[in-house]
Amino acid sequence: MNLQLETIERICYTSPDKTRLGLTDCDVILCNIDLDNSLVAILRDAFTTKVYTNGKSVKKMKFHSSLAPFKVGIAFRDNVIINEALMDLTNHLIQSLRLFDIPVLPFTPNKLVSIEQ
């Protein structure tokens, strides 16, 4: 998504005595909204700092629930016995969540999902 302004306004202003704040001779103001800038804004807003009574501060990243609606992820390992148990648990959770109309990411047991895809 790339939104552009319909017009770009050229603003020229210089205070004769240089005492007033203003733009330099010719500055162009351009607003560009794209996916990269949106992601940076979301990440910046997600950081919160909690200050405890002892003076220690901790920074945490908290996303709004509409940005991160899925709360659970199940990672499979190379162990066949554990994978069978995890597959049973995964199928049970998917059926239970769908029963209550809770959205579930698509899941195919034999298809590996990776970041590269």
Contacts in CASP RR format, 6 or more apart in sequence:
PFRMAT RR
TARGET T0000
AUTHOR 0000-0000-0000
METHOD contacts of the structure
MODEL  1
MNLQLETIERICYTSPDKTRLGLTDCDVILCNIDLDNSLVAILRDAFTTK
VYTNGKSVKKMKFHSSLAPFKVGIAFRDNVIINEALMDLTNHLIQSLRLF
DIPVLPFTPNKLVSIEQ
1 33 0 8 1.000
1 34 0 8 1.000
1 35 0 8 1.000
1 38 0 8 1.000
2 32 0 8 1.000
2 33 0 8 1.000
2 34 0 8 1.000
3 32 0 8 1.000
3 33 0 8 1.000
3 34 0 8 1.000
4 31 0 8 1.000
4 32 0 8 1.000
5 30 0 8 1.000
5 31 0 8 1.000
8 28 0 8 1.000
8 29 0 8 1.000
8 30 0 8 1.000
9 28 0 8 1.000
9 29 0 8 1.000
10 26 0 8 1.000
10 28 0 8 1.000
11 23 0 8 1.000
11 26 0 8 1.000
11 27 0 8 1.000
11 28 0 8 1.000
11 29 0 8 1.000
12 23 0 8 1.000
12 25 0 8 1.000
12 26 0 8 1.000
13 22 0 8 1.000
13 23 0 8 1.000
14 22 0 8 1.000
14 24 0 8 1.000
14 25 0 8 1.000
15 22 0 8 1.000
42 63 0 8 1.000
42 67 0 8 1.000
43 61 0 8 1.000
46 61 0 8 1.000
46 62 0 8 1.000
46 63 0 8 1.000
47 59 0 8 1.000
47 60 0 8 1.000
47 61 0 8 1.000
48 59 0 8 1.000
48 60 0 8 1.000
48 61 0 8 1.000
48 62 0 8 1.000
49 57 0 8 1.000
49 58 0 8 1.000
49 59 0 8 1.000
49 60 0 8 1.000
50 57 0 8 1.000
50 58 0 8 1.000
50 60 0 8 1.000
51 57 0 8 1.000
52 58 0 8 1.000
69 103 0 8 1.000
70 103 0 8 1.000
70 105 0 8 1.000
72 93 0 8 1.000
74 86 0 8 1.000
74 89 0 8 1.000
74 90 0 8 1.000
74 93 0 8 1.000
76 82 0 8 1.000
76 83 0 8 1.000
76 86 0 8 1.000
77 83 0 8 1.000
87 109 0 8 1.000
90 107 0 8 1.000
90 109 0 8 1.000
94 104 0 8 1.000
94 107 0 8 1.000
97 103 0 8 1.000
97 104 0 8 1.000
98 104 0 8 1.000
END
